[in-house]
Structures are given as C-alpha cells and as structure tokens.
Amino acid sequence: MSIVNIEEIRKSSQLKKEKCNEAKAAMRDILSEEQLERFDKTFDDIVGKVFKGVMLKEKN
C-alpha cells in the first residue's frame, strides 16, 4: 500500500475511484452476509452521486 497525497487524489478521477474502492472493500470486511447486498447498493448509489456532483463542479 502506497501513501498518496490528498491533493493527488483531488486531481485524479482514477485515484478517487481507487480510494473509494479501497474504502468499500475495507467496510465490506466488517459486515455480515445479510448486510452486504444492502451496503453495496447504498454505497454505489452514494458514491455515484458524489462523483456526479464533483464532475459537475469541475466543469463549472
């Protein structure tokens, strides 16, 4: 695992996605099987909305 500066993450959509995937994987590790499906749907929905908002903000 390498250390990445927060400014590098802000500048890179790929790094943003990678860090979100890492966070999702870490959170999935602590959930029960019953919680996983709901978590995946909710996490993906929220992250999608955040990325959409970030992309719109960057365009303006």
N, C-alpha and C positions, 0 to 999 in steps of 0.2 A: 504494500500500500504506500503510495507516494503522497507527500504533502502538497496540496495545491492552494495557492493564494486565492482568497475570496475575489480579488479583482480579476484574476484569470478566469474564474467561473463566470463572473458577470459579463465578460467579453465573449464567451464561447457558449453557443447553444448546445454543442455536443457535450461539453463539460457539465452544463446544467442538467442535461438528461442523464449522464452517467452518475452524477451525485444523487439525483433523485432515485435512480435505480438501486444504488447502494443503500440509501436510506430505507427504501421499500423492502429490500432483502433483509436488512437488519431487523426491521419491525416484524416481518413475516415470521422470523425465527422464534419470536416470543408468543405467537398466537396459537390458539388451538385450531384443529381442523375445521370446527364449526365457524370460527371467526374469519378464516382465510378468504372465503368467497366474497363475503360482505366487505372485508377490508380491501381486497383487490379492486372491486368495483368503485368503492368510495375514493380510494387513493388515486386511481387512474382518472376519475372524474374531476377531482380537485386539482390535480397536477395539470391536467389538460386545460382547465380554466385559467390557472395561473400562467401557464406558458402562453396561452392566447392573449392574456392581458399584457404580459411582458412584450410580446411581439408587437402588439398594437401600440404600446407606449414607445417602443424603439423606433417605429415608423414615423411617429409624430415628432 
